[in-house]
Amino acid sequence: MKNTKILFFDIDGTLIDMNRKKISDKMIEALIRLKERGILLCLATGRGPMGVPRFPGVEFDAYLTYNGSYCFDGRQTIYSSPIPTEDVKRVIKNASGIGRPVSAATKDRLLANGSDKDLEDYYAISKAELIVAADFDDVVNREAVYQLMVGCREKDYPALLEGADGAKIAAWWDRAADIIPAAGGKGRGIRKVLEHFRLDAADAAAFGDGNNDIEMFQAVGTGVAMENASEQLKAEADEVCGHVAEDGIYYYCLERGMI
Protein backbone atom coordinates (compact mmCIF):
# COMPACT_ATOMS: atom_id res chain seq x y z
CA MET A 1 0.00 0.00 0.00
CA LYS A 2 2.92 2.41 0.59
CA ASN A 3 3.61 2.37 -3.16
CA THR A 4 0.01 3.05 -4.11
CA LYS A 5 -0.35 5.85 -6.65
CA ILE A 6 -4.14 6.06 -6.94
CA LEU A 7 -7.04 5.40 -4.55
CA PHE A 8 -10.69 4.80 -5.36
CA PHE A 9 -13.37 5.47 -2.74
CA ASP A 10 -17.02 4.50 -2.64
CA ILE A 11 -19.07 7.23 -0.92
CA ASP A 12 -22.08 5.98 1.07
CA GLY A 13 -21.04 3.65 3.86
CA THR A 14 -17.36 4.19 3.05
CA LEU A 15 -16.51 7.89 3.18
CA ILE A 16 -19.87 8.92 4.61
CA ASP A 17 -21.48 7.26 7.62
CA MET A 18 -25.02 6.31 6.57
CA ASN A 19 -26.38 7.19 10.01
CA ARG A 20 -24.71 10.58 10.43
CA LYS A 21 -25.03 11.27 6.68
CA LYS A 22 -21.81 13.28 6.62
CA ILE A 23 -18.07 12.81 6.34
CA SER A 24 -16.01 13.07 9.52
CA ASP A 25 -13.25 15.61 10.15
CA LYS A 26 -10.70 12.80 10.41
CA MET A 27 -11.73 11.41 7.05
CA ILE A 28 -11.34 14.83 5.43
CA GLU A 29 -7.91 15.10 7.08
CA ALA A 30 -6.94 11.71 5.65
CA LEU A 31 -7.97 12.72 2.12
CA ILE A 32 -6.04 15.98 2.33
CA ARG A 33 -2.90 14.27 3.63
CA LEU A 34 -3.10 11.53 1.00
CA LYS A 35 -3.33 14.22 -1.67
CA GLU A 36 -0.31 15.99 -0.18
CA ARG A 37 1.61 12.74 -0.59
CA GLY A 38 0.92 12.91 -4.32
CA ILE A 39 -1.65 10.10 -4.39
CA LEU A 40 -4.44 10.50 -6.94
CA LEU A 41 -7.91 10.44 -5.35
CA CYS A 42 -11.00 9.20 -7.19
CA LEU A 43 -14.62 8.76 -6.21
CA ALA A 44 -16.40 5.63 -7.44
CA THR A 45 -20.11 5.79 -6.78
CA GLY A 46 -23.58 4.87 -7.90
CA ARG A 47 -24.49 8.55 -7.64
CA GLY A 48 -24.63 10.78 -10.69
CA PRO A 49 -22.40 13.81 -11.38
CA MET A 50 -24.95 16.18 -9.85
CA GLY A 51 -25.11 14.09 -6.66
CA VAL A 52 -21.39 13.90 -5.97
CA PRO A 53 -20.60 15.64 -2.65
CA ARG A 54 -17.97 18.32 -2.23
CA PHE A 55 -15.68 18.06 0.79
CA PRO A 56 -13.89 21.17 2.14
CA GLY A 57 -10.24 21.32 1.12
CA VAL A 58 -10.41 18.13 -0.97
CA GLU A 59 -10.08 18.05 -4.75
CA PHE A 60 -10.58 14.67 -6.44
CA ASP A 61 -8.67 13.79 -9.58
CA ALA A 62 -11.44 11.73 -11.20
CA TYR A 63 -15.07 10.78 -10.67
CA LEU A 64 -16.61 7.41 -11.57
CA THR A 65 -20.35 8.03 -11.45
CA TYR A 66 -23.36 5.83 -12.17
CA ASN A 67 -21.33 2.80 -11.03
CA GLY A 68 -18.60 3.55 -13.56
CA SER A 69 -20.84 4.17 -16.56
CA TYR A 70 -19.86 7.85 -16.75
CA CYS A 71 -16.33 8.83 -15.71
CA PHE A 72 -14.70 12.24 -15.91
CA ASP A 73 -12.03 14.49 -14.46
CA GLY A 74 -11.99 18.26 -14.09
CA ARG A 75 -11.47 18.79 -17.81
CA GLN A 76 -13.00 16.00 -19.87
CA THR A 77 -15.06 12.86 -20.12
CA ILE A 78 -12.88 9.79 -19.58
CA TYR A 79 -15.46 7.10 -20.31
CA SER A 80 -19.12 7.06 -21.32
CA SER A 81 -21.24 3.89 -21.56
CA PRO A 82 -25.03 4.39 -21.54
CA ILE A 83 -27.58 1.59 -21.42
CA PRO A 84 -28.86 0.68 -24.92
CA THR A 85 -32.15 2.52 -25.52
CA GLU A 86 -34.13 -0.64 -26.24
CA ASP A 87 -32.97 -2.14 -22.95
CA VAL A 88 -33.95 1.05 -21.11
CA LYS A 89 -37.47 0.74 -22.54
CA ARG A 90 -37.62 -2.95 -21.67
CA VAL A 91 -36.60 -2.45 -18.04
CA ILE A 92 -39.15 0.34 -17.64
CA LYS A 93 -41.85 -1.96 -19.04
CA ASN A 94 -40.72 -4.80 -16.77
CA ALA A 95 -40.79 -2.52 -13.73
CA SER A 96 -44.31 -1.42 -14.60
CA GLY A 97 -45.28 -5.08 -14.73
CA ILE A 98 -44.34 -5.53 -11.06
CA GLY A 99 -45.90 -2.22 -10.05
CA ARG A 100 -42.69 -0.25 -9.67
CA PRO A 101 -41.86 3.28 -10.85
CA VAL A 102 -38.45 3.92 -12.39
CA SER A 103 -35.94 6.74 -12.07
CA ALA A 104 -33.66 7.41 -15.03
CA ALA A 105 -30.26 9.08 -14.89
CA THR A 106 -28.87 11.05 -17.80
CA LYS A 107 -25.66 13.07 -17.73
CA ASP A 108 -27.51 16.13 -16.47
CA ARG A 109 -30.83 14.98 -15.01
CA LEU A 110 -32.46 12.57 -12.58
CA LEU A 111 -36.13 12.06 -13.34
CA ALA A 112 -38.81 9.48 -12.63
CA ASN A 113 -42.10 8.24 -14.05
CA GLY A 114 -43.61 7.83 -10.58
CA SER A 115 -42.77 7.39 -6.93
CA ASP A 116 -42.98 4.86 -4.13
CA LYS A 117 -41.60 4.62 -0.59
CA ASP A 118 -38.50 2.59 -1.52
CA LEU A 119 -37.49 4.94 -4.33
CA GLU A 120 -38.08 8.02 -2.16
CA ASP A 121 -35.95 6.57 0.65
CA TYR A 122 -33.24 5.62 -1.85
CA TYR A 123 -33.04 9.21 -3.04
CA ALA A 124 -32.98 10.46 0.55
CA ILE A 125 -29.73 8.60 1.23
CA SER A 126 -27.88 10.98 -1.09
CA LYS A 127 -30.12 13.94 -0.18
CA ALA A 128 -31.39 14.14 -3.75
CA GLU A 129 -34.85 15.23 -4.84
CA LEU A 130 -37.08 12.66 -6.55
CA ILE A 131 -38.63 14.50 -9.50
CA VAL A 132 -41.57 12.91 -11.33
CA ALA A 133 -41.20 14.45 -14.78
CA ALA A 134 -43.89 14.95 -17.41
CA ASP A 135 -41.26 14.55 -20.16
CA PHE A 136 -39.90 11.26 -18.78
CA ASP A 137 -40.81 9.22 -21.87
CA ASP A 138 -39.35 11.79 -24.25
CA VAL A 139 -36.08 11.95 -22.31
CA VAL A 140 -35.49 8.19 -22.13
CA ASN A 141 -36.23 7.90 -25.86
CA ARG A 142 -33.84 10.59 -27.05
CA GLU A 143 -31.09 10.97 -24.43
CA ALA A 144 -28.33 8.67 -23.19
CA VAL A 145 -29.42 6.93 -19.98
CA TYR A 146 -26.54 5.77 -17.80
CA GLN A 147 -28.49 4.20 -14.97
CA LEU A 148 -32.01 3.24 -13.93
CA MET A 149 -33.04 3.09 -10.26
CA VAL A 150 -35.92 0.93 -9.06
CA GLY A 151 -37.24 0.22 -5.59
CA CYS A 152 -37.31 -3.57 -5.33
CA ARG A 153 -36.07 -6.68 -3.56
CA GLU A 154 -33.51 -9.22 -4.75
CA LYS A 155 -36.28 -11.60 -5.79
CA ASP A 156 -37.43 -8.99 -8.34
CA TYR A 157 -34.11 -8.85 -10.22
CA PRO A 158 -34.93 -11.53 -12.83
CA ALA A 159 -38.27 -9.90 -13.66
CA LEU A 160 -36.66 -6.47 -14.03
CA LEU A 161 -33.98 -7.73 -16.42
CA GLU A 162 -36.13 -10.08 -18.50
CA GLY A 163 -35.36 -9.47 -22.18
CA ALA A 164 -32.87 -6.68 -21.38
CA ASP A 165 -29.61 -8.36 -22.30
CA GLY A 166 -27.72 -5.07 -22.44
CA ALA A 167 -28.34 -4.30 -18.77
CA LYS A 168 -27.38 -5.72 -15.38
CA ILE A 169 -27.99 -5.11 -11.68
CA ALA A 170 -25.51 -3.24 -9.46
CA ALA A 171 -27.06 -3.22 -5.98
CA TRP A 172 -25.70 -2.06 -2.64
CA TRP A 173 -28.99 -1.57 -0.71
CA ASP A 174 -31.58 -4.27 -0.05
CA ARG A 175 -34.59 -2.12 -0.99
CA ALA A 176 -33.50 -0.85 -4.41
CA ALA A 177 -31.32 -1.63 -7.40
CA ASP A 178 -29.20 0.35 -9.81
CA ILE A 179 -29.50 -0.99 -13.34
CA ILE A 180 -26.47 -0.26 -15.48
CA PRO A 181 -25.04 -1.32 -18.89
CA ALA A 182 -24.15 -5.01 -19.05
CA ALA A 183 -20.62 -3.99 -20.04
CA GLY A 184 -20.43 -1.41 -17.24
CA GLY A 185 -19.62 -1.50 -13.55
CA LYS A 186 -17.10 0.13 -11.26
CA GLY A 187 -14.42 -2.31 -12.38
CA ARG A 188 -14.66 -1.26 -16.01
CA GLY A 189 -14.73 2.41 -14.98
CA ILE A 190 -11.58 1.92 -12.93
CA ARG A 191 -9.77 0.25 -15.81
CA LYS A 192 -10.64 3.22 -18.05
CA VAL A 193 -9.42 5.70 -15.43
CA LEU A 194 -6.18 3.75 -14.94
CA GLU A 195 -5.63 3.88 -18.71
CA HIS A 196 -6.29 7.63 -18.62
CA PHE A 197 -3.59 8.16 -15.99
CA ARG A 198 -1.28 5.50 -17.53
CA LEU A 199 -1.28 3.40 -14.38
CA ASP A 200 -1.60 -0.32 -13.72
CA ALA A 201 -3.93 -2.20 -11.39
CA ALA A 202 -0.96 -2.82 -9.08
CA ASP A 203 -0.69 0.96 -8.56
CA ALA A 204 -4.29 1.16 -7.33
CA ALA A 205 -6.26 0.41 -4.18
CA ALA A 206 -9.95 0.83 -3.39
CA PHE A 207 -12.19 1.18 -0.35
CA GLY A 208 -15.83 0.06 -0.36
CA ASP A 209 -18.69 -1.46 1.60
CA GLY A 210 -21.36 -2.75 -0.83
CA ASN A 211 -21.81 -5.54 -3.32
CA ASN A 212 -21.50 -3.06 -6.19
CA ASP A 213 -17.87 -2.65 -5.06
CA ILE A 214 -16.95 -6.28 -5.81
CA GLU A 215 -15.99 -5.46 -9.40
CA MET A 216 -14.03 -2.47 -8.12
CA PHE A 217 -11.90 -4.72 -5.92
CA GLN A 218 -11.28 -7.06 -8.84
CA ALA A 219 -9.84 -4.17 -10.87
CA VAL A 220 -7.23 -2.93 -8.34
CA GLY A 221 -4.15 -4.31 -6.63
CA THR A 222 -5.62 -3.99 -3.13
CA GLY A 223 -9.29 -4.00 -2.16
CA VAL A 224 -10.08 -2.83 1.37
CA ALA A 225 -13.55 -3.52 2.78
CA MET A 226 -15.02 -1.51 5.61
CA GLU A 227 -15.85 -3.34 8.84
CA ASN A 228 -19.48 -2.46 8.06
CA ALA A 229 -19.24 -3.96 4.55
CA SER A 230 -21.37 -6.80 3.23
CA GLU A 231 -20.06 -10.31 3.83
CA GLN A 232 -19.85 -10.85 0.06
CA LEU A 233 -17.53 -7.87 -0.33
CA LYS A 234 -15.37 -8.91 2.63
CA ALA A 235 -14.90 -12.29 0.95
CA GLU A 236 -13.49 -10.48 -2.11
CA ALA A 237 -11.33 -8.05 -0.12
CA ASP A 238 -7.60 -8.27 0.44
CA GLU A 239 -7.97 -6.49 3.76
CA VAL A 240 -10.64 -5.15 6.11
CA CYS A 241 -10.33 -1.78 7.86
CA GLY A 242 -12.38 -0.28 10.68
CA HIS A 243 -16.01 0.82 10.65
CA VAL A 244 -16.95 3.97 8.74
CA ALA A 245 -18.43 5.40 11.96
CA GLU A 246 -15.05 4.91 13.66
CA ASP A 247 -12.90 6.51 10.93
CA GLY A 248 -11.72 3.17 9.65
CA ILE A 249 -9.96 4.53 6.55
CA TYR A 250 -8.13 7.21 8.53
CA TYR A 251 -6.64 4.69 10.96
CA TYR A 252 -5.90 2.20 8.20
CA CYS A 253 -3.86 4.80 6.29
CA LEU A 254 -2.19 6.02 9.50
CA GLU A 255 -1.09 2.53 10.54
CA ARG A 256 0.42 1.87 7.10
CA GLY A 257 2.36 5.10 6.95
CA MET A 258 0.31 6.51 4.11
CA ILE A 259 -0.51 9.68 6.04
C-alpha positions in Angstrom: 0.0 0.0 0.0 2.9 2.4 0.6 3.6 2.4 -3.2 0.0 3.0 -4.1 -0.4 5.8 -6.7 -4.1 6.1 -6.9 -7.0 5.4 -4.5 -10.7 4.8 -5.4 -13.4 5.5 -2.7 -17.0 4.5 -2.6 -19.1 7.2 -0.9 -22.1 6.0 1.1 -21.0 3.7 3.9 -17.4 4.2 3.0 -16.5 7.9 3.2 -19.9 8.9 4.6 -21.5 7.3 7.6 -25.0 6.3 6.6 -26.4 7.2 10.0 -24.7 10.6 10.4 -25.0 11.3 6.7 -21.8 13.3 6.6 -18.1 12.8 6.3 -16.0 13.1 9.5 -13.2 15.6 10.1 -10.7 12.8 10.4 -11.7 11.4 7.0 -11.3 14.8 5.4 -7.9 15.1 7.1 -6.9 11.7 5.7 -8.0 12.7 2.1 -6.0 16.0 2.3 -2.9 14.3 3.6 -3.1 11.5 1.0 -3.3 14.2 -1.7 -0.3 16.0 -0.2 1.6 12.7 -0.6 0.9 12.9 -4.3 -1.6 10.1 -4.4 -4.4 10.5 -6.9 -7.9 10.4 -5.4 -11.0 9.2 -7.2 -14.6 8.8 -6.2 -16.4 5.6 -7.4 -20.1 5.8 -6.8 -23.6 4.9 -7.9 -24.5 8.6 -7.6 -24.6 10.8 -10.7 -22.4 13.8 -11.4 -24.9 16.2 -9.8 -25.1 14.1 -6.7 -21.4 13.9 -6.0 -20.6 15.6 -2.7 -18.0 18.3 -2.2 -15.7 18.1 0.8 -13.9 21.2 2.1 -10.2 21.3 1.1 -10.4 18.1 -1.0 -10.1 18.0 -4.8 -10.6 14.7 -6.4 -8.7 13.8 -9.6 -11.4 11.7 -11.2 -15.1 10.8 -10.7 -16.6 7.4 -11.6 -20.3 8.0 -11.5 -23.4 5.8 -12.2 -21.3 2.8 -11.0 -18.6 3.5 -13.6 -20.8 4.2 -16.6 -19.9 7.9 -16.8 -16.3 8.8 -15.7 -14.7 12.2 -15.9 -12.0 14.5 -14.5 -12.0 18.3 -14.1 -11.5 18.8 -17.8 -13.0 16.0 -19.9 -15.1 12.9 -20.1 -12.9 9.8 -19.6 -15.5 7.1 -20.3 -19.1 7.1 -21.3 -21.2 3.9 -21.6 -25.0 4.4 -21.5 -27.6 1.6 -21.4 -28.9 0.7 -24.9 -32.2 2.5 -25.5 -34.1 -0.6 -26.2 -33.0 -2.1 -23.0 -33.9 1.0 -21.1 -37.5 0.7 -22.5 -37.6 -2.9 -21.7 -36.6 -2.4 -18.0 -39.2 0.3 -17.6 -41.9 -2.0 -19.0 -40.7 -4.8 -16.8 -40.8 -2.5 -13.7 -44.3 -1.4 -14.6 -45.3 -5.1 -14.7 -44.3 -5.5 -11.1 -45.9 -2.2 -10.1 -42.7 -0.3 -9.7 -41.9 3.3 -10.9 -38.4 3.9 -12.4 -35.9 6.7 -12.1 -33.7 7.4 -15.0 -30.3 9.1 -14.9 -28.9 11.0 -17.8 -25.7 13.1 -17.7 -27.5 16.1 -16.5 -30.8 15.0 -15.0 -32.5 12.6 -12.6 -36.1 12.1 -13.3 -38.8 9.5 -12.6 -42.1 8.2 -14.0 -43.6 7.8 -10.6 -42.8 7.4 -6.9 -43.0 4.9 -4.1 -41.6 4.6 -0.6 -38.5 2.6 -1.5 -37.5 4.9 -4.3 -38.1 8.0 -2.2 -35.9 6.6 0.7 -33.2 5.6 -1.8 -33.0 9.2 -3.0 -33.0 10.5 0.5 -29.7 8.6 1.2 -27.9 11.0 -1.1 -30.1 13.9 -0.2 -31.4 14.1 -3.7 -34.9 15.2 -4.8 -37.1 12.7 -6.6 -38.6 14.5 -9.5 -41.6 12.9 -11.3 -41.2 14.5 -14.8 -43.9 15.0 -17.4 -41.3 14.5 -20.2 -39.9 11.3 -18.8 -40.8 9.2 -21.9 -39.3 11.8 -24.2 -36.1 12.0 -22.3 -35.5 8.2 -22.1 -36.2 7.9 -25.9 -33.8 10.6 -27.1 -31.1 11.0 -24.4 -28.3 8.7 -23.2 -29.4 6.9 -20.0 -26.5 5.8 -17.8 -28.5 4.2 -15.0 -32.0 3.2 -13.9 -33.0 3.1 -10.3 -35.9 0.9 -9.1 -37.2 0.2 -5.6 -37.3 -3.6 -5.3 -36.1 -6.7 -3.6 -33.5 -9.2 -4.7 -36.3 -11.6 -5.8 -37.4 -9.0 -8.3 -34.1 -8.8 -10.2 -34.9 -11.5 -12.8 -38.3 -9.9 -13.7 -36.7 -6.5 -14.0 -34.0 -7.7 -16.4 -36.1 -10.1 -18.5 -35.4 -9.5 -22.2 -32.9 -6.7 -21.4 -29.6 -8.4 -22.3 -27.7 -5.1 -22.4 -28.3 -4.3 -18.8 -27.4 -5.7 -15.4 -28.0 -5.1 -11.7 -25.5 -3.2 -9.5 -27.1 -3.2 -6.0 -25.7 -2.1 -2.6 -29.0 -1.6 -0.7 -31.6 -4.3 0.0 -34.6 -2.1 -1.0 -33.5 -0.9 -4.4 -31.3 -1.6 -7.4 -29.2 0.3 -9.8 -29.5 -1.0 -13.3 -26.5 -0.3 -15.5 -25.0 -1.3 -18.9 -24.1 -5.0 -19.0 -20.6 -4.0 -20.0 -20.4 -1.4 -17.2 -19.6 -1.5 -13.5 -17.1 0.1 -11.3 -14.4 -2.3 -12.4 -14.7 -1.3 -16.0 -14.7 2.4 -15.0 -11.6 1.9 -12.9 -9.8 0.3 -15.8 -10.6 3.2 -18.1 -9.4 5.7 -15.4 -6.2 3.8 -14.9 -5.6 3.9 -18.7 -6.3 7.6 -18.6 -3.6 8.2 -16.0 -1.3 5.5 -17.5 -1.3 3.4 -14.4 -1.6 -0.3 -13.7 -3.9 -2.2 -11.4 -1.0 -2.8 -9.1 -0.7 1.0 -8.6 -4.3 1.2 -7.3 -6.3 0.4 -4.2 -10.0 0.8 -3.4 -12.2 1.2 -0.3 -15.8 0.1 -0.4 -18.7 -1.5 1.6 -21.4 -2.7 -0.8 -21.8 -5.5 -3.3 -21.5 -3.1 -6.2 -17.9 -2.6 -5.1 -17.0 -6.3 -5.8 -16.0 -5.5 -9.4 -14.0 -2.5 -8.1 -11.9 -4.7 -5.9 -11.3 -7.1 -8.8 -9.8 -4.2 -10.9 -7.2 -2.9 -8.3 -4.2 -4.3 -6.6 -5.6 -4.0 -3.1 -9.3 -4.0 -2.2 -10.1 -2.8 1.4 -13.5 -3.5 2.8 -15.0 -1.5 5.6 -15.9 -3.3 8.8 -19.5 -2.5 8.1 -19.2 -4.0 4.5 -21.4 -6.8 3.2 -20.1 -10.3 3.8 -19.8 -10.9 0.1 -17.5 -7.9 -0.3 -15.4 -8.9 2.6 -14.9 -12.3 1.0 -13.5 -10.5 -2.1 -11.3 -8.0 -0.1 -7.6 -8.3 0.4 -8.0 -6.5 3.8 -10.6 -5.1 6.1 -10.3 -1.8 7.9 -12.4 -0.3 10.7 -16.0 0.8 10.7 -17.0 4.0 8.7 -18.4 5.4 12.0 -15.1 4.9 13.7 -12.9 6.5 10.9 -11.7 3.2 9.6 -10.0 4.5 6.5 -8.1 7.2 8.5 -6.6 4.7 11.0 -5.9 2.2 8.2 -3.9 4.8 6.3 -2.2 6.0 9.5 -1.1 2.5 10.5 0.4 1.9 7.1 2.4 5.1 7.0 0.3 6.5 4.1 -0.5 9.7 6.0 
